[in-house]
């Protein structure tokens, strides 16, 4: 009986893995170039990391994979991490609080249950977290870093949508809801419950209509926010600080000449965020997002430490990266044909060539097609090496692998000789 893969999981075939590694490598190199350091967190975390502080919405908690981790007669409930940011915040609290500012990056998988199994229950993210700094410049740096990664992997025509969690939370407070009700309605809004605002409007028509109108607003530029501030100051002056913060971020973003759209309803799925929220789209497909979460580290017991971050969704990016962006030049590929009597000599030559940056594949069967530009034959009788250029249909006999490397045009590693 054939055993199928688990529902909601996927296999990555060689061509897909090439795309994955290309994105992962580009993401890591870009983050390191911006001064971020790579970290890795465990796949398993305690459930209360995500529940005790109310860091995930009820809708999200209903999708976690959890089970008891037995220790003798008792145990604690653990989960396959459903989020990348919260474990990194825990890592910072456990190991790095004395450091102060930390710029951290990671590539990780997360697990979220999807009832039908038609969508993936495991997904991959490339994330960056900037902990210990609270400023508009820090927020804009993260946005620019995310867009820089996308540019380097060859993805164009992205749209940046901006929202602000502080505005939404203060509007809910203005409605007179108690803290528990505010948290519940905020979670409902972020989970996409359109009926939540309708219920507010029926209870408090004036404020409810104002909130719906505000969340429906879309615009661009710091002037848009200034006009919004003038309008709201007459009715809700408490929003001034958030609007000023939002306007400073937008002004800095404009100086970088990145395109963006202000859309206050685009905060869905960012349950623990407290300030600016940004999401990145290709058409209507979301490929990443992030924002400011100044309350998260304090909620996890780490003190009054601000933070912000983002994640790019590698599963989505893999479908968008063109094959041309990851294809290695054929002139770096070599097919090795080696006679059994000189297998040691042939493999030593192949290792030196790989060290010089070439891809060397051993021909294992007579029927194996020679798709590489170069073929290197290693023989027991002189000449020991014959290099065949299949593009120009010519071959040359060479006495040792140093001469082979010279004929290929050299490499990017130290050269030696194997005779």
N, C-alpha and C positions, 0 to 999 in steps of 0.2 A: 504494500500500500504506500502510495506516495504521500509524504507529509508536507503540507503546505506551510508557508510562513504565517506568522501570527497576523490576525486581522488588524488593520490599522498600522502595520509596519511596512517597510519597503527595503528592497535590496538596491545597492548602488553598484551599477555595472562599471566596467573599466572607463568608458567614456565619461560617465557621470562622476566617477571619482577624480578624473582629470580636471573637471570643472570645479569640483569641491576643493581639491588641493590648491588649484590656482587662486580661488577666492580666499581660502584660508591663509595662504602664503602672502597674498597681497594685503589682506587685512592686517596680519601680524606685522609685516614690514612697515606698513603705513603707521600703525600705532606706535611701534618702537621709534620710528622717525620723529614722532611728535612728543617723545619722552614718556610714553606709557610703558609699564612693566607687565609682563605676562604672568598670570596666576591660573591655578586650576583648583576647583572645589570638588568635594565628593559627589557622587551620583546620589547617594542616600543622605537625607537630612532628617532631623526630628520634625514631626508634624507641627509641634508647637512653635517652631520657628516661623511658621506661616499663619498660625491661628492666634497665638497668645496676644499679639500686638495688633491684630486686625489688619494685617498687611495685605491680605487678599480678599476680594469680594466673595460673598457666599456662592455666587455663580462659578467663580474660579475654583473655590475649595471643593465644589461638587464634582470636579473633574480630575482630582489628584489620584494617583495610585498610592494607596497606603496599606500597610500591614504591620503586624506586631513583630518586633525584633526581640526574640525571647532571650532572657538571661536567667537561667535557673528556673525558678517558679514564677517569675514575673518578667515584664518586658515593657518597652516603650514603643509607641506607634511611630513608624518612620514612613517617609514618602520618597518616591523617585522625584527629584527636584522638578517642580512645575514652573520655575522661574529662575533666571540667571542672576539677577541683581541682588536679591535678598541673601543668597549664600555668600556673595562677595562682600556684602555689608557685614555679615557675621564674621567672615575671614578677617576683615579689617579690625573689628572689635576684639577678636581673639588675639591678634598678632601685631597690629600696626598703629594703635592709637597714639603711642609715644612719638611716632614719626610725624604726626601732624598731617600735612597734605600728602595724599597718595594718588597717583595716576596709574590705574590698573586696567588691563585688558585681558580678554579670554575668548576662546572658542569652545562652546559647550553644547551638549544636547539637553533638551528639556522634554518632559513627558506630561501630556494632558489627555485625559480620556475623552474620546469622541464616540458617541453612542452607536452610530451606524457602522463604524469601522471603514467607511468609504474614504475618510480623510486621515491623514497621518497622525498617529498618536505620539510619535517621536519626531521632534524637529531640532534643527541646529541653529545656533545664534553665534554671531561675533559681537561681543559687547565691550564697551569701555566705560569705566566709572571714574569720576573725578571727585574724590572725597576730601573734605576739609576746607573747601573754598565755596563762598557764596557771593557771586557777582555776575552781572550780565555778561562780562567778558568770558567767564568760565562757560556759561551756557552757549554762547556763540562759538567758542572753541570747539565744543562737542559737536554742534551742528556742522561746522566746517570740516571737522575730521571725518564725520560720517559721509559727507558729500565728496570728500577727497578720495575715500576708499572706493566709492561707486565710480568715480571718474577713472581711477586707475585700473579697475577691472573692465572698463569699456562700456559702462551703462550710462546712457544719455537720456535727456528729456525727463528728468525726475522733477517731481513737484513737492515742495516743502510746505506743510500745513501747520499753522501755529495755533495753540490754544493756551489757556491759563487756568490751572486747577484752583488757584487762590480766588479767582473771580467767581467761579461756580460755588465754591464752599461758602464764601461770604454772602452770596445771594441766598443760599439756603438758610444761613443764619438769620438773615434779614427777614425771612418768612416767619420767624418765630418758632422754628422747630427746635426741640431739645437736641442735645448732642447725639443721642441714639437715633433719633429720627433723621437728623442731618446725615449721619453715616449711612443709614439705610437708603435714603433717597439718592444720595451721591452714588452709592453702589449701583442702584437701579439705573441711574442715568448712564453710568459707565458701562453697564452690561447691556445697554441698548433698549431699555424698557421705556418706550415712548409714552406709555400710559401714566408713568410716574408724574410727568409735568402736567398732564391733564387733570390728575387728582389734586395737584397743588392749586391749579387754576380754579377748580370748583370750590376749594376751601377758602382761598384768598384771591378773589378775581383780579384786583388791581396789581398786586405784586406778582401774581402768577402770570398774567399777560405780559408784564414787563420782563419777566425772566425768559419767557418763551421768545419774545421779540429779540432780546439780547442774544440768546443762543442761536437765533436764526441769522444774526448779522454775519456778513462775510465782507472782507475788504483787504486793503493792502496799504502799507506805508504808516509811518509814525503819525502823520496827520489824521489818518482814520481813527487812531486810538485817542488823539487829542480831542477830536470832535465827540467821540464816545464818552470821554471823560467829562466834557462840558455838559453833555446831556444827562449823565448819571449823577453828577455832583449835586444837582438840585434835588434828587430823590434818594440817592444812596451814596452819601459822601464817604462812607466807610470803604468804598472800592478804590479810592484815590491812590493809595500806596501800591496796590496791585497794578493799576493802570499805568502808573509812573514806571514801575519795574518793567512792565510789558513794553512800554514805549522806548525805554533805554535799550532793551534787547533788540527791538526792531531797528532802531537807529544804527546800532553796531552792525547788524546783519546787512543793512542796506550798504554800508561802507565796504563790505566784502563783495558786493555786486552779485549776491545769490538771489534767485527768484524765490518768492514765498507767497503764501496766501493765509490771511488770518481767518480762522474758522473755529469759533468757540465750541462747536459741537464735536470737534475731532479728537476729544479726549478719551474716547472709549477704550477700555482695556488698560488704563493707567491708574490703578486703584490707590497706590500709595504716593502719588505725586502731589506736590503742594504748590508748585509755581508754574513756570512756563512748560508747556508740553509741545513737542514737535513730532510730526509723523511724516514719513517719506513715501511717496506714491509713484508708481508708473501707471498712468491711467487711473483706474479704480482699484488697482492691486497694491496693497500696503506691503512695502519691502523693508521697513524699519521704522524705528521711532525711539523717543526717549524724552527726558526732561528733568526737572528739579524735584528732588524728594528729600527736603530738609528734615522731615519728621521721622524718616525711617531708622536712621542710626540711633536716635534717642529712644524710639519705640522698642528697639532690640536691646536696650540697656547700655548703649555705647556713649552716652553723654550728648551734650548739645553740639553735635557736629553736622554741618550741612553737607549735602552731596548732590550730585547730578550724574546722569549717564545716558547711554543709548544702547540699542541692539539692532543689528542688521540680520535679516532672516535669510540664512544661507540657502534654504530649500527653494525659496523664491528666486534668489539671485542665480542659482544654477540653471534655471530655465531661460534666463535672460542673457547669460554670457555667451558670446559667439564662439564657435569652434576655432576661428582664426586667432582669437586672443590667447589660446592655450596650446596651439599646435607647435611642437618643436620643429625647428628647421630640419629637413631631411638630410642636409649635409653633415649633421651631427650624429646620424644613425649608421651603425656598422653591423653587418651580418658576419659572424665568425664561422668559418669552416675549418675545422681542425681534425687532422688525422689522429686516430687513437694512440699511436705510438708517441706522439709529441703533445699529449693533452696538457701536461704540466706547463710546457713552454707556451702553449696557446692560451691557457687561462691566465698565466702571469702577464702576457702581453695585453690581454683584455682588461685586466685590473689596472694596468698603467694607463691605458686609453680611457677607461672610465674616470680615473683620477684626473685626467686632463679635460674632462667635461663631455666626453662622447658617450653615447648610448650604444652598448655592445650586446647583441643578442646572439646566442649560440644556435647554429642550425642543427636541429635534432633529427630531422628526417630528410630523405632525398626529395620528397615531394613538397617540402616547405618553400613557399615562394620567397624570392629575394626582393622585398619591397623597399629596402634601404638603398640609398644612393651608393654606399660603399660596401664592398665585400672584401674581407681579409681572409686569405687562405694561409694556413700554417701547415707546412709540409715537413716530412721527415728527411727529405733529400733537398739539397740546395737547388734553387734558392729557397731559404726557409720561409720567407714571407712573400706573398704576392697580393698586391693591393689592386682591386678592380674598381674602376669608376664606371658604374652602370649608366650614368647620364651621358658621358662622352664616349662610352664603349671602348675603353682602353685600359690596359693593365700595366703594372710596373713591378719588377722583381726587386726585392730589398733585402739586405743582409740581416737587419735587426729591427726591433720595434722602435728604436730611436729614429731610424730613417723613415719608418712608417709614419710616425708622428709628424716628422718634418714634411713629408709628402702630403699629409692631410692639412697642413697649414698651421701646426702647433696646437696648443691647448691653453687651458687656464690654470694648470697645476704644474708642479715641478716635474721635470722630465728625467727619466733614467734610461737604462738600457737593459734589455733581456735578449740574450743571443742564443 
